Amino acid sequence: MTVEKLITDHIDIWSSALQTRSMAGRGSNGKIDLYGIKKLRELILELAVRGKLVPQDPNDEPASELLKRIAAEKAELVKQGKIKKQKPLPEISEDEKPFELPKGWEWVRLGNIYEMEYGNNLPQEKRTNTGEYNVYGSNGVVGTHNVACVNSPCIVIGRKGSAGALNLSLNIGCWVTDVAYSTIPPIAMNLDFVFMQFHTLGLDSLGKGIKPGLNRNDAYGLAIAIPPQNEQQNIVLKVKEFMSLCDQLEQQSFTSLDAHQQLVETLLSTLTDSQNAEELAENWARISLHFDTLFTTEASIDALKQTILQLAVMGKLVPQDPNDESASELLKRIEQEKAQLVKEGKIKKQKPLPPVSDEEKPFELPKGWEWCRIGNVINIRAELVKPENYYESFQVAPDIIEKGTGKVISKRTVKESGIKGPNSRFYKNQIVYSKIRPSLSKAFIAEYDGLCSADMYPLDCFINTGYLLKVILSEVFLTQVRAAENRIKMPKLNVESLSNILIPVPPAGIQSAVFSKISQMDTFCDTLKYRLQSAQQTQLHLADALTDAALN
């Protein structure tokens, strides 16, 4: 099977193998990697450097003659004092040859034909930044200068930090700083081919140390395959042709994903925009007809979860009971209960919060519901303790809470966390809320007593705790948090700012029903996501298997 046929016959596998990072969704909190197309690009380069991408021409001068000319060229440069004479590198053993070469190709150690020259230090303040010559750091262009230290097109290889990172400078000159190497291939080697080949050598894996550094002697010892000079040009042209195809596939995939996500968001917005229960039922029925084609990415499933949450806090998720006591009566009782606790010295008296004006209300609530400030239905605790007195207790910090879910993803004791400063105590069934950027609005319901970092507020709840957590995780709450965060100088939400955020409060009897319904729908969405991830994993394995088959 030809390479073209291999690629075109399995184009659907390459295109559909997606890998989701974080919470998914291109341009959102997460990212979708086009894993299959990435594997296809790697395969094209690997086939190229193995001599499997273009047919060999028996009339081409063999690479053995090319290597003789390169050796003579290097010897002349040593004689002229332009490069140093290297210690002879050992012969390449049969065990070091990872694959069989086509006729006319030769194995050689990288150091026998390429020089990796140290760059020259050029601090930011000494660069002219006038645009004549690019200045390269370890991972690309970092500025410009009016003088070049490399006076030829070259390959720039990261030495410190981004060890093994590769950049191609096609200009007549550039400045390579001391965190990178420059390589000017011999005249007989095609620069584009060498750049492609360097991408297959795993130079980044040779980096050592905390801030990875690449020792050029480790690179010099690598065994590389050299094709005849004419074949190098043919390989470059074929690789560019296939990479152009990959670019097209990539663009089509991203366009399709973007259009799909836009469609999902548009249809889901019809649910939250529904004016009554009948219209909501109609819109949901319309979406249900196309469920299998709409919710096929993690981003779309996350959007569905957030829509369900929004419907819940708008009072549209569960039917209302006209016989329920109104939320206004509930809020009066909570006010009396808090006043009694203040009188008993169990909580501190808080400053009165302003009434909610009609202009502030984000949307209209069902009859019996009320808008109030969250400070009216919570008490923010500030019970600081020394962590060394609670070594065996559980300790929670924002980094172990999964954003948007209310789940703690790992457990650790105070001793294991190693936190030295004062911690806040929290108690079972409290909500613990992160008040600091970038973890604002991470929150969970405590299932045990423990300590939380000083970046978190333990909250006593005077309404249904599960319902309040869902409100905190909803977009109506997060929108206000983002606005409040922009108004304060410190990168954290202070007690006053948090207390003033508006929340919708349903009658007491509705709160548990809403929480139960959201939990049920969350489980459904999590099942959808699990099935999606399993299907994606299958596609990834298919792409890997196809790559292995092509190489072997």
PyMOL commands that set and color helices and strands:
alter all, ss='L'
color gray80, all
select helices_A, chain A and resi 3-9+11-16+35-49+63-79+94-96+110-113+124-126+191-198+203-206+216-220+229-272+277-289+291-294+298-313+327-343+358-360+374-376+387-390+398-400+414-417+465-472+475-487+495-499+508-551
alter helices_A, ss='H'
color red, helices_A
select strands_A, chain A and resi 19-21+31-33+106-109+117-118+133-137+140-145+154-158+166-169+175-176+180-183+223-226+370-373+378-380+384-385+394-396+401-402+407-408+423-426+431-434+443-445+450-452+456-461+502-505
alter strands_A, ss='S'
color yellow, strands_A
deselect
rebuild
show_as cartoon
